[in-house]
Amino acid sequence: MQGKGFIKFMAILLGIVCVYSLSFNFVTSNVEKDAKAYAKGDPAKEKAYLDSMSTVPVYPIFGFNYQFCKGKEINLGLDLKGGMNVTMEISLGELVKSLANHTDDANFNKALSTAQTQLNAGGKDFISLFVNEFEKISPNVKLADYFSNQDNAQQLKANASNAEVKSYLSKEATSAIDRSFIIIRSRIDGFGVVSPNMQKQEGTNRILIEMPGVQDKERVHKLLQGSAELQFWQVYQNEEVYSIMENINKTLAATLKDTAATTIVKDTAAKAKSALANLAKKTNGKDSADLKTKELSKANPLFAVLNIPTYQNQQGQPALRPGPTVGWVAQKDTAKVNSYFRRPEIAAIVPQSFKFMWSVRPMDGTKVFELYAIKSVAPDGKPDLGGEAISDARHDFDQKGKPEVTMYMTGDGAQKWKKITAEASADPNNKKSIAIVLDNAVYSAPTVQNEIPNGISSITGNFTQVETQDLANILKAGKLPAPARIVGEFVVGPSLGEAAIHNGLMSFVLAFIVILVFMALYYNKAGWVANLALVINLLFIMGILVSLGAVLTLPGIAGIILVIGLSVDANILIFERVREELNHGKSTAVAIKEGFKHAMPSIIDSNVTVLILGVILYAFGSGPVQGFATTLCIGILSSLFCAVLISRLVFDSLLNKNANITFGNKATIHAFKNIAFNFVGRRKIYYTISSIIIILGIIFYFKNGGLRLGIDFKGGRTYIVHFDKGMDTEEVKEKLAPGFQNEEIQVKTAGADNELKITTTYHIADQDAGADKIVEDALRAGLAKTGTKYTIESNQKVGPIIASDLVSSAYLAILFSCLLMFVYIIIRFKKVNYGLGAVIALFHDVLLVLSFYTILDGVLPFSLEIGQDFIAAILTVMSYTMTETVVVFDRIREKLAEAGKDDLYGEERNTLINFALNSTLSRTILTSLTVFFVLLVVFIFGGESIRGFIFALLIGRVIGTYSSLCISTPIVIDLGKKHA
């Protein structure tokens, strides 16, 4: 084996990286255990402890703080952690109406309405749909008449063609989505979500948001769907505010001292001593420092948490730092400062012209926020200028090549801006700043250098290019309204997340043990080599997932388990070929060398096909499907490295030590020998069996009124409700029906009889912000009639537009994967009939799985809905068939090469195909059984949320094995030439 040194180096390096990546979980886990021990069940104390540790070094040797380590640990998905997943859609129809100044032209509005209908039905590009419809309705009218005006004259001429208008609208739509993304991101940051995840869904007007730990759905709705409010305010300078800050500090010190003196607390000393003792154990015994901090807090309550910006002047003395920042406060103390400012005695001494506002995000590399004192001089308390004054803003570079933002005002805005900037720059020795505020958070407070008479302003500073892009989008945020609506959401309660973690880990551990035991028993010492490679493979998969920042979901865990099952396939291929070589009388060393050599083409082909399907799943799926695809792709690459290269290194090491390597025992060494089953001769029987199942599936399809589509394919809302006792589904449905105005509603058990899954399409097409509350109120009213205590563990909403998009993506995923498989097979085996045989087998498998779903729907005690996870299962089933089929094709190719022929015909071809099927039968059966038992363990212990998904994989595993042996390879004969 060549390159042993390099492979060892790479394995060790990858192992170190993976151990390092996983180590952050252990570090944060230890800190969180200490926090729980200190808090003794008090959530507020636990949070305060963790906040205090955010900047404390907790990682040995490297000295990383808790905040850094927390950001590096493995990300758990909402189904494991609990929280809220939201899909926001930017209303491009509203944007276009606004750009056209809300014209009342009937044809214009009809084109908008039709475009929205087409978008709901699965259309992709709203702007293109609108322009096409408008040109149909008004072929002789120019769109520029509606959109060109004085404010956008530079971007759109009055005589612009419809194509130019379309380009302009597309740019504005993209800009609106970018602006919305930044605004929503800033709101979520202000919400205080730990490790939020936001993504723009490329090619659509949607934004996907994950908020772990968030349960307050109504607050999130208000936060995300509120309209953005951009404002410009004059600000006080630091030196103008310091005396007021001093006054606040003194007043607080006196007030808090008086309060403390009149409060009687029993056993305070004993409790304080105990708490201090506990805390001392966790803070390296810094008792005196803590006491000094407490004394400082009593004497200077405000200045204990708020630092006044200062610097050293030329005389070396501290002086107030010039500028608009009046305080620096750690994130954990911002709530305390806010509470101080809200106190009545403080409000009485702060001038009414003051408004305190925080910076939108902490200072670079810190968790420290800047405090600004906004100058509110208007009698009505309104800002000096609103966002409606902005006509455009662009990120650019100045003459020195530094990033800057150029801001353009409307005609009215330019006049007001001239007055404001003249006042701010009047004193040449004391230039003032103007704060750019969005949603009551300060994005920037640039200093005004001169009066700006023409409404064109340059904002410069120590900006990065990304920061100027963000600021330009913020400035445009108030220009044109593009409402953002929640069109899909998924809320998981913490208790459901804990159950998912327990079930996922249980299924994972048991499945892993099943594989280890099987390999050790069946292949003896060689099986232990495979087991070592599997353990290393698991380390690599988990380490790579963490280092890439991937999110681990329950389907992701299923993907890891499945990959481990499939990774055994490579070892089985190698070991079965080694056995063949040993049966030919070759030595162990030669047999191992030849076994690896002959197995490699099949291993590469089978893994490439699965990898292709994994990439397709990732490209066309979202949420849980992407989680499954991510682990699948990473796992396949890792498995190849471990099963082929690392296991070969171990074998070579054992051979160098003259160790006795066995590839079976008395019970298994002669298994599958001398098998000569006539698969080809019986192929018409198999065709008949498949046809009967598919015909039955069609009959049941019409009998059941079609496939049972999940809400992600038809739209709707689903709630998982936990009751204190077992419930009758029909009785619950009867109680709910009146509140839902007898609209479609389904009630099913979700595992136990006290867990119900309630699905409805009630108000799903209603885009009003209050629709969600109407539905949930109706649900709670109906559940209250049951007279049983209940908890809504999770809820999911999928709008009709998302549903239609998911259906389109599902069709594309299946068709595209079949096309790629066809092309790959033709390229690898250079025979069209091989490619056609493989693709026909893929469609055969899809039809069989769908047939079983329709036949068994309502018979099994769990849901057999067709949704995103089902499509993931279908594509995985297709990968099973391709994996099995290409192994047989590889054996046929190998035998043809030995015979020196390009192909065989007639009975000679039949004999060759039967030989290939029988010689690979041991590998086919063993791999299928291994994966089947792994899936069975996950099916039993993995929890209700993925049971339908795993069931599809289970029957798919059986169908895939049957198809590869009895359909795909034999069908090559019927598609090929009958004679030479």
PyMOL commands that set and color helices and strands:
alter all, ss='L'
color gray80, all
select helices_A, chain A and resi 4-39+43-52+66-72+78-81+92-99+106-120+126-137+144-147+162-191+217-225+238-261+268-282+287-299+331-342+344-347+387-389+411-424+465-477+494-547+554-583+588-620+624-656+683-703+711-714+729-740+771-784+800-829+832-856+868-899+906-919+921-941+944-975
alter helices_A, ss='H'
color red, helices_A
select strands_A, chain A and resi 75-76+83-90+197-201+206-212+230-235+306-307+310-312+318-320+325-330+354-359+368-375+385-386+390-397+403-409+434-438+441-444+456-459+484-492+551-552+716-723+745-749+755-760+790-798
alter strands_A, ss='S'
color yellow, strands_A
deselect
rebuild
show_as cartoon
